Amino acid sequence: MFKDTLRQVVESTEGAIAGLLMGFDGIAVDSYTRDGVSDGKDINEIGMEFSVILGSIKRAAEALEAGGAKEIAIQAEHLTTLIRVINDDYFVALTMRPDGNPGKGRFVLRTAAPKIIQELQ
């Protein structure tokens, strides 16, 4: 159901490795990994680790009265992960190589979010 949308997000972003729809509880709903480019990285494991951090970010943003967190980017030496909050329960993540195009990834996640919201209902 969500795999087609995740595939489109990954395949249309230069340097993207995988996409994931996950609940803030750390349970994956669906994922897509580009053939032959996972480099041994498990998108579900990445999502589970970041779901804990996302909970802290959400609470901090609310405590600061900054409003709800909508987008988070984590740029590490070997991976960049872009996260778009879908609603109070779910987020979508896109993991890419450091030479990927994060601007395009942010755009594609933002435009895919309404479709994912519609599919969740």
C-alpha positions as CSV (number, residue, x, y, z in Angstrom):
1,M,0.0,0.0,0.0
2,F,2.7,2.5,1.1
3,K,5.5,0.8,-0.7
4,D,4.7,2.5,-4.1
5,T,4.9,6.0,-2.5
6,L,8.1,5.1,-0.7
7,R,9.6,3.7,-3.9
8,Q,8.7,7.0,-5.8
9,V,10.3,9.0,-3.0
10,V,13.5,7.0,-3.1
11,E,13.8,6.5,-6.8
12,S,13.3,10.2,-7.5
13,T,15.9,11.4,-5.1
14,E,19.6,11.3,-6.2
15,G,21.7,9.3,-3.7
16,A,18.7,8.0,-1.8
17,I,19.1,4.5,-0.3
18,A,15.8,3.8,1.4
19,G,12.5,5.2,2.6
20,L,10.4,4.2,5.7
21,L,7.0,4.9,7.1
22,M,7.1,4.3,10.9
23,G,5.0,5.0,14.0
24,F,6.5,7.1,16.8
25,D,6.3,3.8,18.8
26,G,9.1,2.4,16.6
27,I,7.0,0.0,14.6
28,A,7.6,0.1,10.9
29,V,4.5,0.3,8.7
30,D,6.3,-0.2,5.4
31,S,9.7,0.4,3.8
32,Y,11.5,0.4,0.5
33,T,15.2,-0.1,-0.2
34,R,16.7,0.7,-3.6
35,D,18.1,-2.5,-5.1
36,G,21.8,-3.1,-4.4
37,V,22.5,0.2,-2.5
38,S,21.7,-0.5,1.1
39,D,25.4,-0.9,2.0
40,G,24.3,-3.2,4.8
41,K,22.2,-0.5,6.4
42,D,18.8,-1.5,7.7
43,I,16.2,1.3,7.3
44,N,14.0,-0.3,10.0
45,E,16.8,-0.2,12.5
46,I,17.6,3.4,11.6
47,G,14.0,4.3,12.0
48,M,13.7,2.7,15.4
49,E,16.7,4.5,16.7
50,F,15.5,7.9,15.4
51,S,11.9,7.4,16.7
52,V,13.3,7.7,20.2
53,I,15.1,10.9,19.3
54,L,12.0,12.2,17.5
55,G,9.9,11.8,20.7
56,S,12.4,14.0,22.5
57,I,12.4,16.6,19.8
58,K,8.6,16.7,19.8
59,R,8.5,17.2,23.5
60,A,11.2,19.9,23.4
61,A,9.4,21.8,20.6
62,E,6.2,21.7,22.5
63,A,7.9,22.8,25.8
64,L,9.4,25.8,24.0
65,E,6.0,26.6,22.5
66,A,7.6,26.4,19.1
67,G,4.8,24.3,17.7
68,G,5.0,20.8,16.4
69,A,8.1,19.6,14.8
70,K,7.5,19.0,11.1
71,E,10.9,18.2,9.6
72,I,14.2,16.9,10.9
73,A,17.5,16.4,9.1
74,I,20.3,14.3,10.6
75,Q,23.5,14.6,8.7
76,A,26.2,12.1,9.7
77,E,29.5,11.2,8.1
78,H,28.2,8.2,6.2
79,L,24.4,8.9,6.0
80,T,21.9,11.7,5.8
81,T,18.4,11.0,7.1
82,L,15.5,13.3,6.4
83,I,12.4,12.9,8.5
84,R,9.0,14.4,7.8
85,V,6.4,14.2,10.5
86,I,3.1,13.0,9.0
87,N,0.8,13.4,12.0
88,D,0.9,12.7,15.8
89,D,1.4,9.0,15.2
90,Y,3.6,8.6,12.1
91,F,6.7,9.9,10.3
92,V,8.3,9.2,7.0
93,A,12.1,8.9,6.7
94,L,14.5,9.0,3.7
95,T,18.1,7.8,4.1
96,M,20.7,8.8,1.6
97,R,24.4,8.8,1.0
98,P,26.3,11.9,1.9
99,D,26.6,12.9,-1.7
100,G,22.8,12.7,-2.2
101,N,20.6,15.6,-2.9
102,P,18.9,16.6,0.5
103,G,17.0,19.5,-1.1
104,K,15.3,17.3,-3.6
105,G,14.7,14.7,-0.8
106,R,13.0,17.4,1.4
107,F,10.8,18.4,-1.6
108,V,9.8,14.9,-2.5
109,L,9.0,14.0,1.2
110,R,6.9,17.2,1.5
111,T,4.9,16.5,-1.7
112,A,4.5,12.8,-0.8
113,A,3.1,13.5,2.7
114,P,-0.5,14.3,1.6
115,K,-0.7,11.0,-0.3
116,I,0.6,9.1,2.8
117,I,-1.9,10.9,5.0
118,Q,-4.7,10.0,2.6
119,E,-3.6,6.3,2.6
120,L,-3.5,6.2,6.4
121,Q,-7.2,7.2,6.6
